[in-house]
Amino acid sequence: MIGFGNQDVDACISNLLKTEEGEVPFSRQKGLTPGILDLPSTEVEQAIRESADENIDTYEPRVDSDDVELDITMIGGQASIKVTVTESEEEE
């Protein structure tokens, strides 16, 4: 990612999860799969997790998606995603 503040892993992951696939010029695959929130409520959480894991693995090499905890809450048809990142020790 180019721009100010990209040293913050949490901010970069947050931006990935706020972006819908197709929104970023020259990187149309970046972002959550469109239409996820139109899925039946029983399928939304798993679809968000899969799309988020794929994006984090692809676009945020500083963390492993296993180090990212997603707390997804569905309230009145709205999804709220809380992200917790456990940064792994850097390899020497």
C-alpha positions in Angstrom: 0.0 0.0 0.0 1.3 3.4 -0.9 0.6 6.4 1.3 0.9 7.7 4.8 0.5 5.4 7.9 1.1 2.1 6.2 3.5 1.0 8.9 0.5 0.2 11.1 -0.6 -3.4 10.5 -3.9 -2.9 12.2 -4.8 0.1 9.9 -3.8 -1.8 6.8 -6.0 -4.8 7.8 -8.8 -2.5 8.7 -8.6 -0.9 5.3 -8.6 -4.3 3.5 -11.8 -5.3 5.4 -13.5 -2.0 4.5 -12.8 -2.4 0.8 -15.0 -4.3 -1.6 -13.4 -6.3 -4.3 -13.3 -4.3 -7.6 -13.1 -1.0 -5.8 -9.3 -0.5 -6.1 -8.1 0.5 -9.6 -5.2 -1.6 -10.9 -5.9 -4.1 -8.0 -9.4 -5.3 -8.7 -9.0 -8.5 -6.6 -8.2 -6.6 -3.4 -11.1 -6.4 -0.9 -13.9 -8.5 0.5 -16.0 -10.5 -1.9 -19.0 -8.4 -3.1 -22.4 -9.6 -2.1 -21.3 -11.3 1.2 -23.9 -9.4 3.2 -26.6 -10.5 0.8 -26.1 -14.2 1.8 -28.3 -15.9 4.4 -27.4 -14.9 7.9 -26.2 -18.4 8.6 -23.5 -18.2 5.9 -22.3 -14.6 6.3 -19.8 -15.1 9.1 -18.0 -18.0 7.3 -17.9 -16.1 4.0 -16.4 -13.0 5.7 -13.8 -15.1 7.4 -12.8 -16.8 4.2 -12.6 -13.6 2.2 -10.7 -11.8 5.0 -8.2 -14.6 5.4 -7.5 -14.7 1.6 -7.0 -10.9 1.5 -4.8 -10.8 4.6 -2.7 -13.6 3.3 -2.4 -11.9 -0.1 -2.0 -8.2 0.8 -0.6 -8.1 4.3 2.6 -10.1 4.4 3.6 -8.8 7.8 1.2 -11.1 9.5 -0.2 -14.6 9.1 -3.9 -14.8 8.8 -3.7 -17.3 11.7 -2.6 -14.4 13.9 -5.7 -12.4 13.1 -8.8 -12.9 15.2 -12.1 -11.7 13.7 -15.0 -11.1 16.0 -18.1 -10.8 13.7 -21.3 -9.7 15.2 -24.6 -9.5 13.2 -27.1 -7.0 14.5 -30.2 -6.2 12.6 -28.7 -7.3 9.3 -25.5 -5.3 9.8 -22.1 -6.9 10.3 -19.7 -5.5 12.7 -16.1 -6.9 12.5 -13.6 -6.4 15.3 -10.1 -7.4 14.3 -7.4 -8.4 16.7 -3.9 -9.0 15.4 -1.2 -10.9 17.2 2.0 -9.9 15.6 4.3 -12.9 15.3 8.0 -12.6 16.2 10.0 -11.4 13.3 12.4 -14.0 11.8 16.1 -13.1 12.0 
